[in-house]
């Protein structure tokens, strides 16, 4: 049980870094659009905002189908390539980093402990519960406290391992990985788009 819990906790710690990495990559893609003055910046920012929204939905999706996320990455690749060739290197570096982080997310989310490990864990918890019931205690109160306390700890550990097996989506359809950093990108993209719109109005 300790081995399985350590494995799930290591996945959780790894997963906590991913939203920050994704947000950084998306932020630089946004800056790339702003630096590409020869392109239609407003249209590209709206397109990037849509792709970020789809990315957030994918992260919160229990199925996490690979086709959906790689379609998003392909769309970014095809539609947000800079017109200014001097920005190509930065664009492809961030796209590569984005693909790497997405692949790590997909692998962590889809990789679970082998089913025999869960069967063994349940068997251990069941055996411990039976042994506690069969144990003789000096007082009835002591028997209740010890049996309830130890059973509760072991059953909760069993539940905890299952909960953390996919850090991006728990058994109750909630995520343990905060996607707020990525959601903030949407606000900054919209602010950048409004600034460009205001600048164009002032120029006219």
C-alpha positions as CSV (number, residue, x, y, z in Angstrom):
1,X,0.0,0.0,0.0
2,X,2.9,2.3,0.8
3,X,4.4,1.6,-2.6
4,X,1.2,2.3,-4.5
5,X,0.6,5.5,-2.5
6,X,4.1,6.7,-3.2
7,X,3.6,6.1,-6.9
8,X,0.4,8.1,-7.0
9,X,1.9,10.9,-5.0
10,X,4.9,11.2,-7.3
11,X,2.4,11.4,-10.3
12,X,0.6,14.2,-8.4
13,X,3.7,16.2,-7.8
14,X,4.7,15.8,-11.4
15,X,1.3,16.8,-12.6
16,X,1.3,20.0,-10.5
17,X,4.1,21.4,-12.6
18,X,2.3,20.9,-16.0
19,X,-0.3,23.7,-15.9
20,X,2.5,26.2,-15.2
21,X,4.5,24.9,-18.1
22,X,1.5,24.9,-20.4
23,X,0.7,28.5,-19.3
24,X,4.2,29.6,-20.0
25,X,4.3,28.1,-23.5
26,X,0.9,29.6,-24.3
27,X,1.9,33.0,-23.0
28,X,5.0,33.0,-25.3
29,X,2.8,32.0,-28.2
30,X,0.6,35.0,-27.4
31,X,3.7,37.3,-27.3
32,X,4.8,35.8,-30.6
33,X,1.6,36.9,-32.2
34,X,2.0,40.4,-30.7
35,X,5.5,40.7,-32.1
36,X,4.4,39.5,-35.5
37,X,3.2,42.9,-36.6
38,X,2.7,41.9,-40.2
39,X,0.0,39.3,-39.3
40,X,-3.7,39.8,-38.5
41,X,-3.1,39.9,-34.8
42,X,-6.7,40.2,-33.6
43,X,-7.8,37.2,-35.7
44,X,-4.9,35.1,-34.4
45,X,-5.5,36.1,-30.8
46,X,-9.2,35.0,-31.1
47,X,-8.0,31.7,-32.6
48,X,-5.5,31.1,-29.8
49,X,-8.1,31.9,-27.2
50,X,-10.4,29.2,-28.8
51,X,-7.6,26.7,-28.7
52,X,-6.8,27.4,-25.1
53,X,-10.5,27.0,-24.2
54,X,-10.5,23.6,-25.9
55,X,-7.2,22.6,-24.1
56,X,-8.8,23.4,-20.7
57,X,-11.8,21.3,-21.6
58,X,-9.6,18.4,-22.6
59,X,-7.7,18.6,-19.3
60,X,-11.0,18.3,-17.4
61,X,-12.3,15.5,-19.6
62,X,-12.3,12.0,-18.1
63,X,-11.6,10.3,-21.4
64,X,-8.7,12.5,-22.6
65,X,-8.8,11.3,-26.2
66,X,-5.4,11.8,-27.9
67,X,-7.0,12.8,-31.2
68,X,-8.7,15.9,-29.7
69,X,-5.6,17.3,-28.2
70,X,-3.4,16.7,-31.1
71,X,-6.0,18.3,-33.4
72,X,-5.6,21.4,-31.2
73,X,-1.8,21.3,-31.5
74,X,-2.0,20.8,-35.3
75,X,-4.4,23.8,-35.6
76,X,-2.0,26.0,-33.6
77,X,0.8,24.8,-35.9
78,X,-1.0,25.4,-39.1
79,X,-2.8,28.7,-38.2
80,X,-0.4,30.6,-35.9
81,X,2.9,30.2,-37.8
82,X,4.5,33.7,-37.8
83,X,4.6,35.7,-41.0
84,X,7.9,37.2,-39.8
85,X,10.4,34.4,-40.3
86,X,12.6,35.8,-37.6
87,X,10.0,34.6,-35.1
88,X,10.0,31.0,-36.5
89,X,12.5,29.6,-34.0
90,X,10.7,30.9,-30.9
91,X,7.3,29.7,-32.3
92,X,8.6,26.1,-33.0
93,X,10.4,25.9,-29.6
94,X,7.2,26.7,-27.7
95,X,5.2,24.4,-29.9
96,X,7.6,21.6,-29.1
97,X,7.5,22.3,-25.4
98,X,3.7,22.4,-25.6
99,X,3.6,19.0,-27.3
100,X,6.1,17.6,-24.7
101,X,3.9,18.8,-21.7
102,X,0.7,17.5,-23.4
103,X,2.3,14.1,-23.9
104,X,3.4,13.9,-20.3
105,X,-0.2,14.9,-19.2
106,X,-1.7,12.2,-21.5
107,X,0.7,9.5,-20.2
108,X,0.1,10.3,-16.5
109,X,-3.6,10.5,-17.0
110,X,-4.0,7.2,-18.9
111,X,-1.4,5.1,-17.0
112,X,-2.9,3.4,-14.0
113,X,-1.7,0.7,-11.6
114,X,-2.1,-2.8,-12.8
115,X,-5.4,-4.4,-11.8
116,X,-3.7,-7.2,-9.8
117,X,-2.1,-4.6,-7.6
118,X,-5.6,-3.2,-6.7
119,X,-6.9,-6.8,-6.1
120,X,-3.9,-7.4,-3.8
121,X,-4.5,-4.2,-1.9
122,X,-8.1,-5.0,-1.4
123,X,-7.2,-8.5,-0.1
124,X,-4.7,-7.0,2.4
125,X,-7.3,-4.5,3.7
126,X,-9.9,-7.3,3.9
127,X,-7.5,-9.6,5.8
128,X,-6.5,-6.9,8.2
129,X,-10.2,-6.1,8.9
130,X,-11.0,-9.8,9.6
131,X,-7.9,-10.1,11.9
132,X,-9.0,-7.1,13.9
133,X,-12.5,-8.6,14.4
134,X,-11.0,-11.8,15.6
135,X,-8.6,-10.1,18.0
136,X,-9.5,-10.3,21.7
137,X,-9.4,-7.0,23.7
138,X,-9.6,-6.5,27.4
139,X,-12.5,-4.1,27.1
140,X,-15.3,-3.8,24.6
141,X,-14.7,0.0,24.2
142,X,-11.0,-0.7,23.4
143,X,-12.1,-3.3,20.7
144,X,-14.4,-0.7,19.1
145,X,-11.9,2.1,19.1
146,X,-8.9,0.0,17.7
147,X,-11.0,-1.9,15.2
148,X,-12.7,1.2,13.8
149,X,-9.6,3.4,13.8
150,X,-7.3,0.9,12.0
151,X,-10.1,-0.2,9.6
152,X,-10.8,3.4,8.8
153,X,-7.1,4.2,8.1
154,X,-6.6,1.2,5.7
155,X,-9.9,1.7,3.8
156,X,-9.1,5.4,3.5
157,X,-5.7,4.6,2.1
158,X,-7.3,2.3,-0.4
159,X,-9.7,5.1,-1.4
160,X,-6.8,7.7,-1.6
161,X,-4.8,5.6,-4.0
162,X,-7.7,5.3,-6.3
163,X,-8.4,9.0,-6.0
164,X,-4.9,10.0,-6.9
165,X,-4.4,7.5,-9.7
166,X,-5.4,10.2,-12.2
167,X,-4.4,13.6,-10.7
168,X,-6.2,15.4,-13.5
169,X,-9.5,13.8,-12.6
170,X,-10.6,12.2,-9.4
171,X,-13.3,9.6,-8.8
172,X,-15.8,12.4,-8.1
173,X,-15.0,14.2,-11.4
174,X,-12.9,16.9,-9.8
175,X,-9.3,17.7,-10.5
176,X,-6.5,17.9,-8.0
177,X,-4.4,19.9,-10.5
178,X,-5.3,23.6,-10.6
179,X,-5.7,24.8,-14.2
180,X,-6.1,28.5,-13.0
181,X,-2.7,29.4,-14.6
182,X,-4.0,28.3,-18.0
183,X,-7.4,30.0,-17.5
184,X,-5.6,33.3,-16.7
185,X,-4.1,33.1,-20.2
186,X,-7.6,33.6,-21.7
187,X,-7.9,36.9,-19.8
188,X,-4.5,38.1,-21.0
189,X,-5.3,37.2,-24.6
190,X,-8.5,39.1,-24.5
191,X,-6.8,42.1,-22.9
192,X,-4.2,42.1,-25.6
193,X,-6.9,41.9,-28.3
194,X,-8.7,44.9,-26.8
195,X,-5.5,46.9,-26.7
196,X,-4.9,46.2,-30.4
197,X,-8.5,47.1,-31.3
198,X,-8.2,50.3,-29.3
199,X,-4.9,51.2,-31.0
200,X,-6.4,50.6,-34.5
201,X,-9.4,52.8,-33.7
202,X,-7.2,55.6,-32.5
203,X,-5.1,55.4,-35.7
204,X,-8.2,55.7,-37.8
